[in-house]
Amino acid sequence: MIQAAMLSRWHVHADDYAREAKNNPYLSIRMVWDEEEERGEKWAQELGVAFEKDLEAILKNPEIDAVIVNTPTNRHREVILAAIAHKKHVFTEKVLALTTAECEEIYDAAENAGIKLMVSLPRLTSDYYLYAQHALDQGMLGELTSVRCRLAHNGAVPADGSKHGWLPEHFFDKKACGGGALIDLGAHPIYLTNRLAGSAKSVTSIFQQSSGREVEENATVLIQYESGALGTIETGFLSECSPFQLELYGTKGALLIEENQVRMNSRSSGKDGWVIPDELPEALPMPLEQWAASIVKDEKPTITRKDVCELTLINEAAEKSNREGRRILVSEMKEVQFNH
């Protein structure tokens, strides 16, 4: 049994991970730490475990095998590297860190220490993504020419007496989060399109930001991939009733996903018009399940270092593109990383 500590309830998915951990046969939550003591004490009471106000005390505790990190994003590097130094396995909410260089540093430290590190990129385990990847790999769409992914919600739309919407106000703190809609919700379209289209060559972005906030509430990113395909990523916190959409277009057909509905029109299918698949592939285990299995059984996770680092690379390039008002070559970003 893996004895785990929950580190912070800052992120909106912290409760989800606590629930997943409690339901996992290999995991047991033993302790809580939080940078806000009152919030941490309340959470520990709800979970029926001890609260520890000293992070170092948790990391030094020989009875704790692993940590689940939900701290503000700007504290990820500090907290995760400390956990790795104390030989604790680490699961964390996306994104891993605010710069690609920091992501690489954390992975190097984990690999050198023999630590299992997992970042939550859950849509890479979904049945619709697996079907899209299979269709591409089998040549059903021919050569991929463009991919579009949209994920947006109404988290910043005022409602029910809240002037900020249902997202916590600290999700608009640029220092803590590293950005707004793109670095948070936009992470999912980024890592999905990266997987489907491959490594990026250039990034162009436009952020929409109201005068009342210091981070963007909407973002559109155009990506040119080394494969020649073009990508369009759309995300935001100001969209009511916006469905998740993933669209792939190729030289032999198109595949459209809206919410969990999949349909394809392909010359290679032998059928005319749009076809709904009879069944989708079985979804993979969720990231936290894969992490636990990697610790207990040494199973290899399907979410990789490349997935995680290239997610942050696109975020960095998109922020730079919006700030400087120009197209950013990925080679520029890698030169900066190398020089640092």
Phi and psi in degrees as a GROMACS rama.xvg file:
@    title "Ramachandran Plot"
@    xaxis  label "Phi"
@    yaxis  label "Psi"
@TYPE xy
-84.1603  119.899  ILE-2
-89.1457  115.434  GLN-3
-116.757  152.223  ALA-4
-116.55  137.883  ALA-5
-88.9796  122.656  MET-6
-107.946  95.1787  LEU-7
84.85  142.964  SER-8
-108.633  20.2752  ARG-9
-60.9394  -43.5941  TRP-10
-80.4199  148.248  HIS-11
-65.3601  -19.1778  VAL-12
-94.2459  3.88838  HIS-13
-57.7466  -44.1956  ALA-14
-63.6952  -34.808  ASP-15
-62.436  -43.1565  ASP-16
-69.5675  -35.3016  TYR-17
-63.1048  -41.3683  ALA-18
-66.4407  -43.6808  ARG-19
-62.4757  -40.1344  GLU-20
-65.0199  -42.3307  ALA-21
-64.4121  -29.3384  LYS-22
-89.7529  -3.51017  ASN-23
-90.9321  128.78  ASN-24
-66.8965  -16.5062  PRO-25
-97.339  -7.67929  TYR-26
-117.365  144.764  LEU-27
-138.603  122.837  SER-28
-79.3804  124.081  ILE-29
-111.829  -22.6366  ARG-30
-159.715  155.644  MET-31
-128.604  139.148  VAL-32
-128.838  147.513  TRP-33
-148.815  142.39  ASP-34
-67.2159  -19.549  GLU-35
-108.07  106.682  GLU-36
-57.2295  -44.2266  GLU-37
-62.4795  -43.1271  GLU-38
-64.0717  -41.1459  ARG-39
-66.1531  -41.1087  GLY-40
-63.0689  -40.1427  GLU-41
-64.3068  -43.1336  LYS-42
-66.3053  -43.5415  TRP-43
-59.5131  -40.2973  ALA-44
-63.1525  -42.9758  GLN-45
-62.7866  -37.0407  GLU-46
-84.8511  -11.0558  LEU-47
71.9002  34.6328  GLY-48
-130.171  175.981  VAL-49
-79.1306  147.261  ALA-50
-102.068  137.277  PHE-51
-125.952  119.307  GLU-52
-81.406  -13.7757  LYS-53
-103.534  109.161  ASP-54
-58.7674  -41.8193  LEU-55
-59.6829  -34.8799  GLU-56
-64.4337  -38.1856  ALA-57
-66.5584  -46.1463  ILE-58
-67.2146  -28.3322  LEU-59
-83.7614  -13.7619  LYS-60
-68.5232  116.971  ASN-61
-67.8775  -15.1537  PRO-62
-83.5381  -10.8824  GLU-63
-96.0158  121.699  ILE-64
-95.6976  -26.6135  ASP-65
-154.036  159.853  ALA-66
-132.482  147.254  VAL-67
-114.564  111.7  ILE-68
-99.0779  119.09  VAL-69
-128.046  30.0637  ASN-70
-72.2584  170.387  THR-71
-52.23  144.5  PRO-72
-59.0344  -35.2159  THR-73
-71.2358  -6.34583  ASN-74
-102.979  -1.70856  ARG-75
-56.1405  -50.6792  HIS-76
-57.6782  -50.2567  ARG-77
-59.0953  -51.1022  GLU-78
-71.001  -43.0533  VAL-79
-69.6084  -42.0143  ILE-80
-63.3588  -36.7598  LEU-81
-64.7075  -41.5432  ALA-82
-63.343  -43.6781  ALA-83
-62.5511  -41.1577  ILE-84
-60.5551  -27.5391  ALA-85
-97.7002  16.4361  HIS-86
61.8754  37.3585  LYS-87
-100.897  132.833  LYS-88
-67.9121  149.616  HIS-89
-129.652  128.265  VAL-90
-116.15  136.077  PHE-91
-143.902  153.289  THR-92
-69.3069  148.304  GLU-93
-69.55  152.527  LYS-94
-86.9032  160.395  VAL-95
-63.1815  -44.883  LEU-96
-156.099  170.41  ALA-97
-82.4901  -16.8732  LEU-98
-131.09  154.142  THR-99
-63.5407  -37.66  THR-100
-60.1384  -41.1969  ALA-101
-67.4893  -37.7867  GLU-102
-60.2806  -46.4741  CYS-103
-63.3296  -40.3045  GLU-104
-60.1905  -44.049  GLU-105
-66.4138  -43.4369  ILE-106
-64.5895  -41.0639  TYR-107
-59.5359  -44.5649  ASP-108
-62.9356  -43.208  ALA-109
-64.204  -44.6942  ALA-110
-66.3981  -39.9046  GLU-111
-66.1504  -30.0051  ASN-112
-92.3253  -4.0179  ALA-113
69.9391  30.9034  GLY-114
-96.9791  140.769  ILE-115
-86.834  115.363  LYS-116
-114.346  129.705  LEU-117
-135.201  134.62  MET-118
-111.592  138.586  VAL-119
-77.4736  100.886  SER-120
-121.633  71.9565  LEU-121
-66.4868  -27.9379  PRO-122
-72.4731  -11.3053  ARG-123
-74.0637  -7.20572  LEU-124
-102.586  -2.06006  THR-125
-75.9492  152.408  SER-126
-65.2116  -36.7733  ASP-127
-69.1817  -38.7287  TYR-128
-63.5131  -45.0085  TYR-129
-61.0614  -36.8568  LEU-130
-67.2225  -44.1282  TYR-131
-60.7279  -42.9257  ALA-132
-64.6239  -41.3112  GLN-133
-62.9098  -44.246  HIS-134
-59.8428  -41.6304  ALA-135
-64.9282  -50.2165  LEU-136
-61.2178  -32.5573  ASP-137
-85.6456  0.973582  GLN-138
75.8612  15.5407  GLY-139
-64.6398  -26.5023  MET-140
-103.215  1.61556  LEU-141
71.3749  -143.183  GLY-142
-81.4942  126.675  GLU-143
-67.9117  124.005  LEU-144
-107.2  -30.9568  THR-145
-157.148  153.849  SER-146
-140.403  138.521  VAL-147
-130.398  135.718  ARG-148
-137.846  130.308  CYS-149
-125.712  129.658  ARG-150
-142.011  114.822  LEU-151
-146.768  154.425  ALA-152
-144.497  -174.594  HIS-153
-104.053  26.6292  ASN-154
-60.0985  -21.8961  GLY-155
-109.279  9.83035  ALA-156
-85.4024  121.329  VAL-157
-57.2943  133.923  PRO-158
-163.306  154.805  ALA-159
52.0383  40.9485  ASP-160
83.261  -5.00364  GLY-161
-95.0878  126.363  SER-162
-81.0627  -10.8502  LYS-163
-107.473  -6.48401  HIS-164
87.4113  -173.314  GLY-165
-83.7781  -13.1495  TRP-166
-70.1117  141.86  LEU-167
-63.1708  147.361  PRO-168
-59.4767  -30.1303  GLU-169
-69.4574  -8.36365  HIS-170
-74.7347  -5.46875  PHE-171
-110.281  14.0037  PHE-172
-89.4599  107.405  ASP-173
-63.8178  -35.9004  LYS-174
-65.8703  -45.1626  LYS-175
-72.4476  -39.3896  ALA-176
-93.5986  -27.2787  CYS-177
85.303  -3.18797  GLY-178
166.185  -164.184  GLY-179
-117.932  -120.447  GLY-180
-60.0625  -38.5896  ALA-181
-68.394  -47.3126  LEU-182
-69.5307  -23.5954  ILE-183
-94.0591  -84.0427  ASP-184
-68.994  -35.581  LEU-185
-66.446  -13.2315  GLY-186
-56.806  -38.0678  ALA-187
-65.3532  -50.7359  HIS-188
-59.9499  -34.1656  PRO-189
-64.6831  -51.8478  ILE-190
-71.441  -27.6973  TYR-191
-67.1817  -48.4621  LEU-192
-69.1912  -33.5239  THR-193
-59.3872  -45.013  ASN-194
-63.4887  -42.6828  ARG-195
-77.0151  -36.7189  LEU-196
-104.367  -16.4615  ALA-197
97.0352  -163.826  GLY-198
-70.5294  144.139  SER-199
-84.6964  149.05  ALA-200
-105.003  -39.2418  LYS-201
-151.075  158.832  SER-202
-136.875  132.707  VAL-203
-130.585  132.33  THR-204
-139.655  156.081  SER-205
-133.637  126.959  ILE-206
-105.662  142.403  PHE-207
-107.485  123.021  GLN-208
-136.628  126.97  GLN-209
-79.7221  166.134  SER-210
-70.9236  -17.0486  SER-211
-86.8949  -6.2484  GLY-212
-133.435  155.578  ARG-213
-96.1786  -0.380134  GLU-214
-125.389  161.618  VAL-215
-72.7558  144.107  GLU-216
-102.456  -17.5138  GLU-217
-139.789  150.867  ASN-218
-152.148  143.26  ALA-219
-126.515  131.122  THR-220
-127.252  130.42  VAL-221
-106.899  128.222  LEU-222
-123.136  132.59  ILE-223
-102.163  123.53  GLN-224
-94.6988  156.612  TYR-225
-61.6432  -25.2227  GLU-226
-70.0313  -15.7819  SER-227
102.547  -15.1653  GLY-228
-69.6064  155.39  ALA-229
-110.779  143.472  LEU-230
-123.255  142.836  GLY-231
-124.877  122.874  THR-232
-117.653  129.028  ILE-233
-126.923  135.882  GLU-234
-152.725  164.089  THR-235
174.762  164.869  GLY-236
-108.499  8.99193  PHE-237
-122.767  27.1271  LEU-238
-115.171  117.723  SER-239
-85.571  132.829  GLU-240
60.6672  34.3905  CYS-241
-88.952  118.041  SER-242
-77.098  152.797  PRO-243
-69.6937  132.671  PHE-244
-134.414  135.771  GLN-245
-135.703  120.745  LEU-246
-127.106  130.963  GLU-247
-121.466  132.239  LEU-248
-126.468  132.807  TYR-249
-139.865  -176.555  GLY-250
-74.7137  -12.6153  THR-251
-120.376  -1.13439  LYS-252
167.678  -175.364  GLY-253
-136.925  148.714  ALA-254
-130.177  125.168  LEU-255
-119.613  131.65  LEU-256
-123.321  126.251  ILE-257
-131.209  119.946  GLU-258
54.2133  -122.116  GLU-259
-106.446  14.9493  ASN-260
-94.0747  124.391  GLN-261
-116.307  135.448  VAL-262
-145.574  150.065  ARG-263
-138.861  144.042  MET-264
-127.674  109.43  ASN-265
-139.59  137.673  SER-266
-65.1643  -25.2456  ARG-267
-86.6047  -4.11155  SER-268
-81.5004  -18.0557  SER-269
79.1441  6.85877  GLY-270
-125.032  149.582  LYS-271
-89.1548  140.991  ASP-272
76.1776  -167.47  GLY-273
-77.2476  133.775  TRP-274
-123.082  132.441  VAL-275
-93.7404  124.935  ILE-276
-58.2889  143.655  PRO-277
-63.0588  -37.3935  ASP-278
-154.833  155.784  GLU-279
-102.179  159.966  LEU-280
-60.5413  155.305  PRO-281
-68.0349  131.691  GLU-282
-60.9126  147.87  ALA-283
-78.1681  162.143  LEU-284
-57.2198  144.782  PRO-285
-63.3685  159.018  MET-286
-52.7489  -41.7783  PRO-287
-66.7525  -35.7405  LEU-288
-64.4343  -43.668  GLU-289
-62.2582  -39.4773  GLN-290
-61.9534  -48.8143  TRP-291
-60.3146  -42.502  ALA-292
-66.7797  -32.2838  ALA-293
-68.2686  -32.1196  SER-294
-75.4649  -47.3086  ILE-295
-79.7716  -41.5953  VAL-296
-112.744  -0.696857  LYS-297
59.2928  31.7954  ASP-298
-75.52  144.497  GLU-299
-83.5466  122.355  LYS-300
-68.4791  155.845  PRO-301
-86.6627  -17.0717  THR-302
-89.5516  125.799  ILE-303
-113.823  167.602  THR-304
-56.1052  -41.8696  ARG-305
-61.1629  -44.4036  LYS-306
-54.8839  -46.7972  ASP-307
-71.46  -45.8091  VAL-308
-70.6638  -37.5185  CYS-309
-74.4083  -22.5364  GLU-310
-61.2572  -49.9888  LEU-311
-67.7607  -33.9611  THR-312
-59.0526  -45.0916  LEU-313
-65.1477  -41.1102  ILE-314
-59.3489  -45.8377  ASN-315
-61.0062  -46.6793  GLU-316
-66.0849  -38.1094  ALA-317
-66.3449  -41.5417  ALA-318
-62.9899  -41.8238  GLU-319
-66.6144  -40.149  LYS-320
-62.3859  -45.7188  SER-321
-64.716  -41.9723  ASN-322
-66.1743  -39.8415  ARG-323
-97.8658  -6.11482  GLU-324
65.3842  39.0253  GLY-325
-152.641  167.428  ARG-326
-73.3926  135.115  ARG-327
-110.805  125.011  ILE-328
-79.3688  136.079  LEU-329
-61.4268  -31.262  VAL-330
-59.98  -32.3248  SER-331
-61.6722  -44.776  GLU-332
-65.209  -39.5592  MET-333
-71.3079  -31.3114  LYS-334
-65.3617  -42.0572  GLU-335
-62.6732  -44.193  VAL-336
-61.961  -43.9771  GLN-337
-63.6259  -41.7657  PHE-338
-68.0937  -26.3624  ASN-339
